[in-house]
Every structure is written in C-alpha cells, then in structure tokens.
C-alpha cells in the first residue's frame, strides 16, 4: 500500500473527503517527525512506539574496492510494534 492508497482507505473508513484524509495523514507524519527531531518518543497504545536511537560510529568496507571506510555516528528513527499490531498480523 502506498500513500495515496492509504489516504483512500482512511477517507473510506472515516467517511471523510480524500483531501481531509490527506491533510490528516500529513499532519500526523509531520507531528511524529517533529517529535522525533526534538528527541521525544511517540507512543500509540496498541499500534507501536516511534523513537530515536543512536547508531555508533563504525568501520565499513567500500563494496567496489574493498577499502575500509569510516561511517560516522548517527541518530536513526526506530519503530517498535505494539502487541495489538503484532497480534493482528499473526
């Protein structure tokens, strides 16, 4: 499912126009992104938790040349699925 299909599904499920569903989805994505930028986590009970994790600096290899390269430390977004989501998939 891509973003436009998700918007159509939200609009049909909530009985709202596609434009409103699109604005709601964009607002949700922006809000989660802004919270993660601040270092906060976003917990949606039953669905899951969005967090930011620290990835340590490490040494990798260039796949073309085999030469070692330094990979800098980074902050990466992470998602941990909640119990209800896990149960609905199985």
PyMOL Python script that loads the backbone (N, CA, C, O; Angstrom):
from pymol import cmd

cmd.read_pdbstr("""\
ATOM      1  N   UNK A   1       0.851  -1.176   0.000  1.00  0.00           N
ATOM      2  CA  UNK A   1       0.000   0.000   0.000  1.00  0.00           C
ATOM      3  C   UNK A   1       0.894   1.236   0.000  1.00  0.00           C
ATOM      4  O   UNK A   1       1.817   1.347   0.807  1.00  0.00           O
ATOM      5  N   UNK A   2       0.613   2.154  -0.907  1.00  0.00           N
ATOM      6  CA  UNK A   2       1.369   3.401  -0.942  1.00  0.00           C
ATOM      7  C   UNK A   2       0.552   4.517  -0.284  1.00  0.00           C
ATOM      8  O   UNK A   2      -0.551   4.279   0.209  1.00  0.00           O
ATOM      9  N   UNK A   3       1.097   5.723  -0.283  1.00  0.00           N
ATOM     10  CA  UNK A   3       0.459   6.824   0.438  1.00  0.00           C
ATOM     11  C   UNK A   3      -0.928   7.154  -0.122  1.00  0.00           C
ATOM     12  O   UNK A   3      -1.859   7.376   0.653  1.00  0.00           O
ATOM     13  N   UNK A   4      -1.084   7.192  -1.431  1.00  0.00           N
ATOM     14  CA  UNK A   4      -2.389   7.530  -1.996  1.00  0.00           C
ATOM     15  C   UNK A   4      -3.427   6.451  -1.687  1.00  0.00           C
ATOM     16  O   UNK A   4      -4.593   6.769  -1.451  1.00  0.00           O
ATOM     17  N   UNK A   5      -3.022   5.190  -1.684  1.00  0.00           N
ATOM     18  CA  UNK A   5      -3.938   4.114  -1.310  1.00  0.00           C
ATOM     19  C   UNK A   5      -4.317   4.206   0.165  1.00  0.00           C
ATOM     20  O   UNK A   5      -5.461   3.935   0.533  1.00  0.00           O
ATOM     21  N   UNK A   6      -3.363   4.586   1.007  1.00  0.00           N
ATOM     22  CA  UNK A   6      -3.646   4.770   2.430  1.00  0.00           C
ATOM     23  C   UNK A   6      -4.632   5.913   2.635  1.00  0.00           C
ATOM     24  O   UNK A   6      -5.543   5.805   3.456  1.00  0.00           O
ATOM     25  N   UNK A   7      -4.461   6.994   1.907  1.00  0.00           N
ATOM     26  CA  UNK A   7      -5.385   8.133   2.006  1.00  0.00           C
ATOM     27  C   UNK A   7      -6.784   7.710   1.602  1.00  0.00           C
ATOM     28  O   UNK A   7      -7.752   8.081   2.265  1.00  0.00           O
ATOM     29  N   UNK A   8      -6.912   6.940   0.526  1.00  0.00           N
ATOM     30  CA  UNK A   8      -8.221   6.451   0.095  1.00  0.00           C
ATOM     31  C   UNK A   8      -8.855   5.566   1.159  1.00  0.00           C
ATOM     32  O   UNK A   8     -10.056   5.665   1.409  1.00  0.00           O
ATOM     33  N   UNK A   9      -8.061   4.701   1.788  1.00  0.00           N
ATOM     34  CA  UNK A   9      -8.576   3.812   2.829  1.00  0.00           C
ATOM     35  C   UNK A   9      -9.027   4.606   4.057  1.00  0.00           C
ATOM     36  O   UNK A   9     -10.064   4.303   4.646  1.00  0.00           O
ATOM     37  N   UNK A  10      -8.253   5.617   4.443  1.00  0.00           N
ATOM     38  CA  UNK A  10      -8.623   6.458   5.584  1.00  0.00           C
ATOM     39  C   UNK A  10      -9.920   7.206   5.281  1.00  0.00           C
ATOM     40  O   UNK A  10     -10.816   7.273   6.123  1.00  0.00           O
ATOM     41  N   UNK A  11     -10.014   7.766   4.074  1.00  0.00           N
ATOM     42  CA  UNK A  11     -11.212   8.515   3.687  1.00  0.00           C
ATOM     43  C   UNK A  11     -12.445   7.619   3.715  1.00  0.00           C
ATOM     44  O   UNK A  11     -13.499   8.032   4.197  1.00  0.00           O
ATOM     45  N   UNK A  12     -12.322   6.402   3.202  1.00  0.00           N
ATOM     46  CA  UNK A  12     -13.456   5.482   3.185  1.00  0.00           C
ATOM     47  C   UNK A  12     -13.829   5.033   4.597  1.00  0.00           C
ATOM     48  O   UNK A  12     -15.010   4.956   4.934  1.00  0.00           O
ATOM     49  N   UNK A  13     -12.830   4.741   5.417  1.00  0.00           N
ATOM     50  CA  UNK A  13     -13.076   4.247   6.770  1.00  0.00           C
ATOM     51  C   UNK A  13     -13.693   5.322   7.670  1.00  0.00           C
ATOM     52  O   UNK A  13     -14.590   5.029   8.461  1.00  0.00           O
ATOM     53  N   UNK A  14     -13.215   6.565   7.552  1.00  0.00           N
ATOM     54  CA  UNK A  14     -13.683   7.650   8.415  1.00  0.00           C
ATOM     55  C   UNK A  14     -14.840   8.429   7.784  1.00  0.00           C
ATOM     56  O   UNK A  14     -15.384   9.342   8.404  1.00  0.00           O
ATOM     57  N   UNK A  15     -15.219   8.068   6.547  1.00  0.00           N
ATOM     58  CA  UNK A  15     -16.297   8.748   5.822  1.00  0.00           C
ATOM     59  C   UNK A  15     -16.031  10.248   5.737  1.00  0.00           C
ATOM     60  O   UNK A  15     -16.884  11.069   6.072  1.00  0.00           O
ATOM     61  N   UNK A  16     -14.818  10.586   5.277  1.00  0.00           N
ATOM     62  CA  UNK A  16     -14.425  11.984   5.078  1.00  0.00           C
ATOM     63  C   UNK A  16     -13.858  12.120   3.668  1.00  0.00           C
ATOM     64  O   UNK A  16     -13.472  11.120   3.064  1.00  0.00           O
ATOM     65  N   UNK A  17     -13.801  13.337   3.135  1.00  0.00           N
ATOM     66  CA  UNK A  17     -13.223  13.517   1.794  1.00  0.00           C
ATOM     67  C   UNK A  17     -11.730  13.168   1.771  1.00  0.00           C
ATOM     68  O   UNK A  17     -11.044  13.237   2.790  1.00  0.00           O
ATOM     69  N   UNK A  18     -11.249  12.793   0.582  1.00  0.00           N
ATOM     70  CA  UNK A  18      -9.843  12.428   0.430  1.00  0.00           C
ATOM     71  C   UNK A  18      -8.923  13.594   0.807  1.00  0.00           C
ATOM     72  O   UNK A  18      -7.845  13.376   1.361  1.00  0.00           O
ATOM     73  N   UNK A  19      -9.337  14.818   0.512  1.00  0.00           N
ATOM     74  CA  UNK A  19      -8.498  15.977   0.838  1.00  0.00           C
ATOM     75  C   UNK A  19      -8.300  16.088   2.350  1.00  0.00           C
ATOM     76  O   UNK A  19      -7.197  16.375   2.816  1.00  0.00           O
ATOM     77  N   UNK A  20      -9.360  15.862   3.107  1.00  0.00           N
ATOM     78  CA  UNK A  20      -9.256  15.929   4.569  1.00  0.00           C
ATOM     79  C   UNK A  20      -8.402  14.782   5.093  1.00  0.00           C
ATOM     80  O   UNK A  20      -7.607  14.967   6.015  1.00  0.00           O
ATOM     81  N   UNK A  21      -8.562  13.604   4.511  1.00  0.00           N
ATOM     82  CA  UNK A  21      -7.760  12.456   4.930  1.00  0.00           C
ATOM     83  C   UNK A  21      -6.289  12.696   4.630  1.00  0.00           C
ATOM     84  O   UNK A  21      -5.422  12.315   5.417  1.00  0.00           O
ATOM     85  N   UNK A  22      -6.002  13.328   3.489  1.00  0.00           N
ATOM     86  CA  UNK A  22      -4.623  13.641   3.127  1.00  0.00           C
ATOM     87  C   UNK A  22      -4.016  14.636   4.109  1.00  0.00           C
ATOM     88  O   UNK A  22      -2.878  14.464   4.547  1.00  0.00           O
ATOM     89  N   UNK A  23      -4.769  15.672   4.454  1.00  0.00           N
ATOM     90  CA  UNK A  23      -4.269  16.660   5.422  1.00  0.00           C
ATOM     91  C   UNK A  23      -4.047  16.019   6.781  1.00  0.00           C
ATOM     92  O   UNK A  23      -3.066  16.333   7.454  1.00  0.00           O
ATOM     93  N   UNK A  24      -4.930  15.134   7.195  1.00  0.00           N
ATOM     94  CA  UNK A  24      -4.787  14.463   8.495  1.00  0.00           C
ATOM     95  C   UNK A  24      -3.550  13.567   8.511  1.00  0.00           C
ATOM     96  O   UNK A  24      -2.803  13.552   9.489  1.00  0.00           O
ATOM     97  N   UNK A  25      -3.338  12.825   7.434  1.00  0.00           N
ATOM     98  CA  UNK A  25      -2.165  11.950   7.364  1.00  0.00           C
ATOM     99  C   UNK A  25      -0.879  12.769   7.352  1.00  0.00           C
ATOM    100  O   UNK A  25       0.081  12.430   8.043  1.00  0.00           O
ATOM    101  N   UNK A  26      -0.858  13.852   6.563  1.00  0.00           N
ATOM    102  CA  UNK A  26       0.324  14.714   6.523  1.00  0.00           C
ATOM    103  C   UNK A  26       0.599  15.334   7.890  1.00  0.00           C
ATOM    104  O   UNK A  26       1.753  15.436   8.305  1.00  0.00           O
ATOM    105  N   UNK A  27      -0.462  15.749   8.592  1.00  0.00           N
ATOM    106  CA  UNK A  27      -0.300  16.331   9.927  1.00  0.00           C
ATOM    107  C   UNK A  27       0.268  15.298  10.899  1.00  0.00           C
ATOM    108  O   UNK A  27       1.118  15.624  11.727  1.00  0.00           O
ATOM    109  N   UNK A  28      -0.195  14.073  10.799  1.00  0.00           N
ATOM    110  CA  UNK A  28       0.296  13.010  11.684  1.00  0.00           C
ATOM    111  C   UNK A  28       1.779  12.743  11.415  1.00  0.00           C
ATOM    112  O   UNK A  28       2.571  12.626  12.350  1.00  0.00           O
ATOM    113  N   UNK A  29       2.150  12.646  10.143  1.00  0.00           N
ATOM    114  CA  UNK A  29       3.551  12.398   9.786  1.00  0.00           C
ATOM    115  C   UNK A  29       4.435  13.553  10.249  1.00  0.00           C
ATOM    116  O   UNK A  29       5.512  13.327  10.802  1.00  0.00           O
ATOM    117  N   UNK A  30       3.984  14.797  10.026  1.00  0.00           N
ATOM    118  CA  UNK A  30       4.765  15.966  10.452  1.00  0.00           C
ATOM    119  C   UNK A  30       4.931  16.013  11.961  1.00  0.00           C
ATOM    120  O   UNK A  30       6.009  16.334  12.462  1.00  0.00           O
ATOM    121  N   UNK A  31       3.859  15.692  12.690  1.00  0.00           N
ATOM    122  CA  UNK A  31       3.911  15.723  14.152  1.00  0.00           C
ATOM    123  C   UNK A  31       4.870  14.672  14.693  1.00  0.00           C
ATOM    124  O   UNK A  31       5.651  14.953  15.602  1.00  0.00           O
ATOM    125  N   UNK A  32       4.816  13.460  14.140  1.00  0.00           N
ATOM    126  CA  UNK A  32       5.739  12.403  14.576  1.00  0.00           C
ATOM    127  C   UNK A  32       7.172  12.805  14.250  1.00  0.00           C
ATOM    128  O   UNK A  32       8.067  12.635  15.078  1.00  0.00           O
ATOM    129  N   UNK A  33       7.397  13.335  13.053  1.00  0.00           N
ATOM    130  CA  UNK A  33       8.750  13.760  12.652  1.00  0.00           C
ATOM    131  C   UNK A  33       9.285  14.856  13.564  1.00  0.00           C
ATOM    132  O   UNK A  33      10.437  14.800  13.993  1.00  0.00           O
ATOM    133  N   UNK A  34       8.451  15.856  13.863  1.00  0.00           N
ATOM    134  CA  UNK A  34       8.877  16.948  14.743  1.00  0.00           C
ATOM    135  C   UNK A  34       9.209  16.443  16.142  1.00  0.00           C
ATOM    136  O   UNK A  34      10.185  16.886  16.748  1.00  0.00           O
ATOM    137  N   UNK A  35       8.402  15.520  16.657  1.00  0.00           N
ATOM    138  CA  UNK A  35       8.667  14.969  17.989  1.00  0.00           C
ATOM    139  C   UNK A  35       9.985  14.202  18.013  1.00  0.00           C
ATOM    140  O   UNK A  35      10.753  14.305  18.969  1.00  0.00           O
ATOM    141  N   UNK A  36      10.244  13.429  16.951  1.00  0.00           N
ATOM    142  CA  UNK A  36      11.495  12.674  16.893  1.00  0.00           C
ATOM    143  C   UNK A  36      12.692  13.598  16.764  1.00  0.00           C
ATOM    144  O   UNK A  36      13.748  13.315  17.329  1.00  0.00           O
ATOM    145  N   UNK A  37      12.551  14.707  16.026  1.00  0.00           N
ATOM    146  CA  UNK A  37      13.638  15.685  15.912  1.00  0.00           C
ATOM    147  C   UNK A  37      13.999  16.273  17.259  1.00  0.00           C
ATOM    148  O   UNK A  37      15.169  16.551  17.524  1.00  0.00           O
ATOM    149  N   UNK A  38      12.994  16.467  18.123  1.00  0.00           N
ATOM    150  CA  UNK A  38      13.220  17.010  19.464  1.00  0.00           C
ATOM    151  C   UNK A  38      13.798  15.961  20.407  1.00  0.00           C
ATOM    152  O   UNK A  38      14.230  16.298  21.510  1.00  0.00           O
ATOM    153  N   UNK A  39      13.813  14.694  19.993  1.00  0.00           N
ATOM    154  CA  UNK A  39      14.316  13.627  20.849  1.00  0.00           C
ATOM    155  C   UNK A  39      13.234  12.945  21.655  1.00  0.00           C
ATOM    156  O   UNK A  39      13.526  12.076  22.477  1.00  0.00           O
ATOM    157  N   UNK A  40      11.978  13.327  21.430  1.00  0.00           N
ATOM    158  CA  UNK A  40      10.861  12.701  22.135  1.00  0.00           C
ATOM    159  C   UNK A  40      10.435  11.426  21.422  1.00  0.00           C
ATOM    160  O   UNK A  40      10.713  11.248  20.236  1.00  0.00           O
ATOM    161  N   UNK A  41       9.763  10.543  22.144  1.00  0.00           N
ATOM    162  CA  UNK A  41       9.191   9.360  21.513  1.00  0.00           C
ATOM    163  C   UNK A  41       7.691   9.572  21.360  1.00  0.00           C
ATOM    164  O   UNK A  41       7.091  10.385  22.063  1.00  0.00           O
ATOM    165  N   UNK A  42       7.098   8.833  20.438  1.00  0.00           N
ATOM    166  CA  UNK A  42       5.656   8.909  20.196  1.00  0.00           C
ATOM    167  C   UNK A  42       5.097   7.510  20.392  1.00  0.00           C
ATOM    168  O   UNK A  42       5.435   6.595  19.640  1.00  0.00           O
ATOM    169  N   UNK A  43       4.240   7.337  21.401  1.00  0.00           N
ATOM    170  CA  UNK A  43       3.659   6.031  21.713  1.00  0.00           C
ATOM    171  C   UNK A  43       2.178   6.038  21.358  1.00  0.00           C
ATOM    172  O   UNK A  43       1.408   6.851  21.871  1.00  0.00           O
ATOM    173  N   UNK A  44       1.791   5.130  20.483  1.00  0.00           N
ATOM    174  CA  UNK A  44       0.391   4.941  20.126  1.00  0.00           C
ATOM    175  C   UNK A  44      -0.011   3.581  20.685  1.00  0.00           C
ATOM    176  O   UNK A  44       0.341   2.547  20.117  1.00  0.00           O
ATOM    177  N   UNK A  45      -0.742   3.578  21.788  1.00  0.00           N
ATOM    178  CA  UNK A  45      -1.068   2.352  22.501  1.00  0.00           C
ATOM    179  C   UNK A  45      -1.749   1.361  21.558  1.00  0.00           C
ATOM    180  O   UNK A  45      -2.719   1.696  20.878  1.00  0.00           O
ATOM    181  N   UNK A  46      -1.231   0.152  21.531  1.00  0.00           N
ATOM    182  CA  UNK A  46      -1.763  -0.896  20.680  1.00  0.00           C
ATOM    183  C   UNK A  46      -1.146  -0.914  19.302  1.00  0.00           C
ATOM    184  O   UNK A  46      -1.113  -1.966  18.663  1.00  0.00           O
ATOM    185  N   UNK A  47      -0.651   0.226  18.818  1.00  0.00           N
ATOM    186  CA  UNK A  47      -0.058   0.285  17.478  1.00  0.00           C
ATOM    187  C   UNK A  47       1.453   0.143  17.558  1.00  0.00           C
ATOM    188  O   UNK A  47       2.030  -0.745  16.931  1.00  0.00           O
ATOM    189  N   UNK A  48       2.103   1.026  18.334  1.00  0.00           N
ATOM    190  CA  UNK A  48       3.551   0.939  18.462  1.00  0.00           C
ATOM    191  C   UNK A  48       4.157   2.233  18.954  1.00  0.00           C
ATOM    192  O   UNK A  48       3.450   3.192  19.265  1.00  0.00           O
ATOM    193  N   UNK A  49       5.479   2.246  19.022  1.00  0.00           N
ATOM    194  CA  UNK A  49       6.212   3.398  19.539  1.00  0.00           C
ATOM    195  C   UNK A  49       7.314   3.795  18.560  1.00  0.00           C
ATOM    196  O   UNK A  49       8.118   2.968  18.131  1.00  0.00           O
ATOM    197  N   UNK A  50       7.329   5.079  18.219  1.00  0.00           N
ATOM    198  CA  UNK A  50       8.380   5.658  17.395  1.00  0.00           C
ATOM    199  C   UNK A  50       9.407   6.280  18.329  1.00  0.00           C
ATOM    200  O   UNK A  50       9.043   7.047  19.219  1.00  0.00           O
ATOM    201  N   UNK A  51      10.688   5.961  18.141  1.00  0.00           N
ATOM    202  CA  UNK A  51      11.757   6.518  18.962  1.00  0.00           C
ATOM    203  C   UNK A  51      12.950   6.864  18.083  1.00  0.00           C
ATOM    204  O   UNK A  51      12.990   6.524  16.901  1.00  0.00           O
ATOM    205  N   UNK A  52      13.929   7.552  18.685  1.00  0.00           N
ATOM    206  CA  UNK A  52      15.191   7.836  18.008  1.00  0.00           C
ATOM    207  C   UNK A  52      16.277   7.049  18.730  1.00  0.00           C
ATOM    208  O   UNK A  52      16.382   7.098  19.955  1.00  0.00           O
ATOM    209  N   UNK A  53      17.082   6.325  17.962  1.00  0.00           N
ATOM    210  CA  UNK A  53      18.176   5.557  18.539  1.00  0.00           C
ATOM    211  C   UNK A  53      19.499   6.112  18.030  1.00  0.00           C
ATOM    212  O   UNK A  53      19.582   6.666  16.934  1.00  0.00           O
ATOM    213  N   UNK A  54      20.528   5.949  18.852  1.00  0.00           N
ATOM    214  CA  UNK A  54      21.879   6.376  18.483  1.00  0.00           C
ATOM    215  C   UNK A  54      22.602   5.209  17.832  1.00  0.00           C
ATOM    216  O   UNK A  54      22.652   4.113  18.390  1.00  0.00           O
ATOM    217  N   UNK A  55      23.160   5.442  16.657  1.00  0.00           N
ATOM    218  CA  UNK A  55      23.981   4.423  16.000  1.00  0.00           C
ATOM    219  C   UNK A  55      25.433   4.846  16.151  1.00  0.00           C
ATOM    220  O   UNK A  55      25.807   5.948  15.749  1.00  0.00           O
ATOM    221  N   UNK A  56      26.244   3.984  16.721  1.00  0.00           N
ATOM    222  CA  UNK A  56      27.651   4.303  16.986  1.00  0.00           C
ATOM    223  C   UNK A  56      28.448   4.379  15.684  1.00  0.00           C
ATOM    224  O   UNK A  56      28.072   3.800  14.666  1.00  0.00           O
ATOM    225  N   UNK A  57      29.550   5.106  15.751  1.00  0.00           N
ATOM    226  CA  UNK A  57      30.468   5.166  14.608  1.00  0.00           C
ATOM    227  C   UNK A  57      31.091   3.787  14.421  1.00  0.00           C
ATOM    228  O   UNK A  57      31.314   3.052  15.383  1.00  0.00           O
ATOM    229  N   UNK A  58      31.365   3.455  13.169  1.00  0.00           N
ATOM    230  CA  UNK A  58      31.925   2.133  12.903  1.00  0.00           C
ATOM    231  C   UNK A  58      32.742   2.175  11.611  1.00  0.00           C
ATOM    232  O   UNK A  58      32.715   3.151  10.861  1.00  0.00           O
ATOM    233  N   UNK A  59      33.460   1.092  11.383  1.00  0.00           N
ATOM    234  CA  UNK A  59      34.248   0.974  10.163  1.00  0.00           C
ATOM    235  C   UNK A  59      33.542   0.006   9.229  1.00  0.00           C
ATOM    236  O   UNK A  59      33.169  -1.097   9.628  1.00  0.00           O
ATOM    237  N   UNK A  60      33.362   0.430   7.978  1.00  0.00           N
ATOM    238  CA  UNK A  60      32.737  -0.419   6.974  1.00  0.00           C
ATOM    239  C   UNK A  60      33.694  -0.656   5.829  1.00  0.00           C
ATOM    240  O   UNK A  60      34.861  -0.269   5.893  1.00  0.00           O
ATOM    241  N   UNK A  61      33.205  -1.287   4.792  1.00  0.00           N
ATOM    242  CA  UNK A  61      34.025  -1.558   3.612  1.00  0.00           C
ATOM    243  C   UNK A  61      33.303  -1.046   2.377  1.00  0.00           C
ATOM    244  O   UNK A  61      32.093  -1.217   2.226  1.00  0.00           O
ATOM    245  N   UNK A  62      34.075  -0.412   1.495  1.00  0.00           N
ATOM    246  CA  UNK A  62      33.546   0.005   0.207  1.00  0.00           C
ATOM    247  C   UNK A  62      33.336  -1.265  -0.615  1.00  0.00           C
ATOM    248  O   UNK A  62      34.302  -1.988  -0.859  1.00  0.00           O
ATOM    249  N   UNK A  63      32.099  -1.566  -1.054  1.00  0.00           N
ATOM    250  CA  UNK A  63      31.856  -2.824  -1.763  1.00  0.00           C
ATOM    251  C   UNK A  63      32.550  -2.910  -3.126  1.00  0.00           C
ATOM    252  O   UNK A  63      32.790  -4.010  -3.622  1.00  0.00           O
ATOM    253  N   UNK A  64      32.873  -1.771  -3.733  1.00  0.00           N
ATOM    254  CA  UNK A  64      33.532  -1.797  -5.034  1.00  0.00           C
ATOM    255  C   UNK A  64      35.026  -2.050  -4.924  1.00  0.00           C
ATOM    256  O   UNK A  64      35.598  -2.797  -5.718  1.00  0.00           O
ATOM    257  N   UNK A  65      35.661  -1.420  -3.928  1.00  0.00           N
ATOM    258  CA  UNK A  65      37.124  -1.515  -3.823  1.00  0.00           C
ATOM    259  C   UNK A  65      37.595  -2.385  -2.671  1.00  0.00           C
ATOM    260  O   UNK A  65      38.737  -2.846  -2.672  1.00  0.00           O
ATOM    261  N   UNK A  66      36.738  -2.617  -1.695  1.00  0.00           N
ATOM    262  CA  UNK A  66      37.146  -3.384  -0.523  1.00  0.00           C
ATOM    263  C   UNK A  66      37.913  -2.565   0.493  1.00  0.00           C
ATOM    264  O   UNK A  66      38.348  -3.099   1.514  1.00  0.00           O
ATOM    265  N   UNK A  67      38.089  -1.270   0.235  1.00  0.00           N
ATOM    266  CA  UNK A  67      38.826  -0.388   1.144  1.00  0.00           C
ATOM    267  C   UNK A  67      37.971  -0.091   2.382  1.00  0.00           C
ATOM    268  O   UNK A  67      36.760   0.088   2.259  1.00  0.00           O
ATOM    269  N   UNK A  68      38.576  -0.038   3.558  1.00  0.00           N
ATOM    270  CA  UNK A  68      37.819   0.328   4.762  1.00  0.00           C
ATOM    271  C   UNK A  68      37.419   1.810   4.713  1.00  0.00           C
ATOM    272  O   UNK A  68      38.184   2.655   4.248  1.00  0.00           O
ATOM    273  N   UNK A  69      36.230   2.102   5.194  1.00  0.00           N
ATOM    274  CA  UNK A  69      35.760   3.483   5.281  1.00  0.00           C
ATOM    275  C   UNK A  69      35.182   3.708   6.668  1.00  0.00           C
ATOM    276  O   UNK A  69      34.681   2.782   7.305  1.00  0.00           O
ATOM    277  N   UNK A  70      35.260   4.954   7.126  1.00  0.00           N
ATOM    278  CA  UNK A  70      34.703   5.302   8.429  1.00  0.00           C
ATOM    279  C   UNK A  70      33.262   5.758   8.246  1.00  0.00           C
ATOM    280  O   UNK A  70      32.980   6.631   7.426  1.00  0.00           O
ATOM    281  N   UNK A  71      32.357   5.166   9.010  1.00  0.00           N
ATOM    282  CA  UNK A  71      30.954   5.546   8.991  1.00  0.00           C
ATOM    283  C   UNK A  71      30.687   6.307  10.286  1.00  0.00           C
ATOM    284  O   UNK A  71      30.911   5.782  11.377  1.00  0.00           O
ATOM    285  N   UNK A  72      30.211   7.537  10.164  1.00  0.00           N
ATOM    286  CA  UNK A  72      30.005   8.388  11.329  1.00  0.00           C
ATOM    287  C   UNK A  72      28.824   7.919  12.173  1.00  0.00           C
ATOM    288  O   UNK A  72      27.941   7.204  11.699  1.00  0.00           O
ATOM    289  N   UNK A  73      28.833   8.336  13.426  1.00  0.00           N
ATOM    290  CA  UNK A  73      27.703   8.067  14.311  1.00  0.00           C
ATOM    291  C   UNK A  73      26.489   8.820  13.784  1.00  0.00           C
ATOM    292  O   UNK A  73      26.624   9.875  13.166  1.00  0.00           O
ATOM    293  N   UNK A  74      25.301   8.270  14.034  1.00  0.00           N
ATOM    294  CA  UNK A  74      24.089   8.904  13.523  1.00  0.00           C
ATOM    295  C   UNK A  74      22.913   8.597  14.440  1.00  0.00           C
ATOM    296  O   UNK A  74      22.919   7.621  15.190  1.00  0.00           O
ATOM    297  N   UNK A  75      21.911   9.453  14.358  1.00  0.00           N
ATOM    298  CA  UNK A  75      20.637   9.199  15.015  1.00  0.00           C
ATOM    299  C   UNK A  75      19.700   8.622  13.963  1.00  0.00           C
ATOM    300  O   UNK A  75      19.586   9.169  12.866  1.00  0.00           O
ATOM    301  N   UNK A  76      19.028   7.520  14.289  1.00  0.00           N
ATOM    302  CA  UNK A  76      18.135   6.878  13.329  1.00  0.00           C
ATOM    303  C   UNK A  76      16.757   6.677  13.952  1.00  0.00           C
ATOM    304  O   UNK A  76      16.655   6.337  15.131  1.00  0.00           O
ATOM    305  N   UNK A  77      15.698   6.884  13.170  1.00  0.00           N
ATOM    306  CA  UNK A  77      14.362   6.631  13.690  1.00  0.00           C
ATOM    307  C   UNK A  77      14.122   5.127  13.821  1.00  0.00           C
ATOM    308  O   UNK A  77      14.644   4.328  13.043  1.00  0.00           O
ATOM    309  N   UNK A  78      13.332   4.766  14.810  1.00  0.00           N
ATOM    310  CA  UNK A  78      13.054   3.367  15.080  1.00  0.00           C
ATOM    311  C   UNK A  78      11.573   3.206  15.392  1.00  0.00           C
ATOM    312  O   UNK A  78      10.946   4.115  15.936  1.00  0.00           O
ATOM    313  N   UNK A  79      11.016   2.052  15.049  1.00  0.00           N
ATOM    314  CA  UNK A  79       9.616   1.759  15.360  1.00  0.00           C
ATOM    315  C   UNK A  79       9.539   0.387  15.991  1.00  0.00           C
ATOM    316  O   UNK A  79      10.089  -0.581  15.466  1.00  0.00           O
ATOM    317  N   UNK A  80       8.852   0.306  17.123  1.00  0.00           N
ATOM    318  CA  UNK A  80       8.621  -0.971  17.789  1.00  0.00           C
ATOM    319  C   UNK A  80       7.127  -1.211  17.791  1.00  0.00           C
ATOM    320  O   UNK A  80       6.371  -0.433  18.372  1.00  0.00           O
ATOM    321  N   UNK A  81       6.700  -2.275  17.150  1.00  0.00           N
ATOM    322  CA  UNK A  81       5.272  -2.590  17.036  1.00  0.00           C
ATOM    323  C   UNK A  81       4.686  -2.964  18.385  1.00  0.00           C
ATOM    324  O   UNK A  81       5.334  -3.633  19.190  1.00  0.00           O
ATOM    325  N   UNK A  82       3.452  -2.529  18.629  1.00  0.00           N
ATOM    326  CA  UNK A  82       2.741  -2.841  19.859  1.00  0.00           C
ATOM    327  C   UNK A  82       2.097  -4.226  19.787  1.00  0.00           C
ATOM    328  O   UNK A  82       2.042  -4.833  18.717  1.00  0.00           O
ATOM    329  N   UNK A  83       1.620  -4.714  20.904  1.00  0.00           N
ATOM    330  CA  UNK A  83       1.061  -6.058  20.987  1.00  0.00           C
ATOM    331  C   UNK A  83      -0.146  -6.223  20.072  1.00  0.00           C
ATOM    332  O   UNK A  83      -0.253  -7.234  19.378  1.00  0.00           O
ATOM    333  N   UNK A  84      -1.056  -5.255  20.057  1.00  0.00           N
ATOM    334  CA  UNK A  84      -2.254  -5.366  19.234  1.00  0.00           C
ATOM    335  C   UNK A  84      -1.904  -5.461  17.753  1.00  0.00           C
ATOM    336  O   UNK A  84      -2.533  -6.221  17.016  1.00  0.00           O
ATOM    337  N   UNK A  85      -0.907  -4.697  17.311  1.00  0.00           N
ATOM    338  CA  UNK A  85      -0.476  -4.743  15.911  1.00  0.00           C
ATOM    339  C   UNK A  85       0.151  -6.093  15.596  1.00  0.00           C
ATOM    340  O   UNK A  85      -0.126  -6.682  14.552  1.00  0.00           O
ATOM    341  N   UNK A  86       0.993  -6.581  16.495  1.00  0.00           N
ATOM    342  CA  UNK A  86       1.620  -7.880  16.296  1.00  0.00           C
ATOM    343  C   UNK A  86       0.560  -8.987  16.214  1.00  0.00           C
ATOM    344  O   UNK A  86       0.635  -9.871  15.360  1.00  0.00           O
ATOM    345  N   UNK A  87      -0.427  -8.923  17.117  1.00  0.00           N
ATOM    346  CA  UNK A  87      -1.479  -9.937  17.136  1.00  0.00           C
ATOM    347  C   UNK A  87      -2.344  -9.876  15.882  1.00  0.00           C
ATOM    348  O   UNK A  87      -2.799 -10.915  15.404  1.00  0.00           O
ATOM    349  N   UNK A  88      -2.581  -8.692  15.342  1.00  0.00           N
ATOM    350  CA  UNK A  88      -3.426  -8.574  14.153  1.00  0.00           C
ATOM    351  C   UNK A  88      -2.746  -9.127  12.912  1.00  0.00           C
ATOM    352  O   UNK A  88      -3.420  -9.529  11.964  1.00  0.00           O
ATOM    353  N   UNK A  89      -1.404  -9.152  12.907  1.00  0.00           N
ATOM    354  CA  UNK A  89      -0.665  -9.658  11.765  1.00  0.00           C
ATOM    355  C   UNK A  89      -0.611 -11.187  11.791  1.00  0.00           C
ATOM    356  O   UNK A  89      -0.643 -11.833  10.744  1.00  0.00           O
ATOM    357  N   UNK A  90      -0.530 -11.750  12.974  1.00  0.00           N
ATOM    358  CA  UNK A  90      -0.420 -13.225  13.098  1.00  0.00           C
ATOM    359  C   UNK A  90      -1.751 -13.902  13.124  1.00  0.00           C
ATOM    360  O   UNK A  90      -1.818 -15.127  13.224  1.00  0.00           O
TER     361      UNK A  90
END
""", "prot")
cmd.dss("prot")
cmd.show_as("cartoon", "prot")
cmd.util.cbc("prot")
cmd.orient("prot")
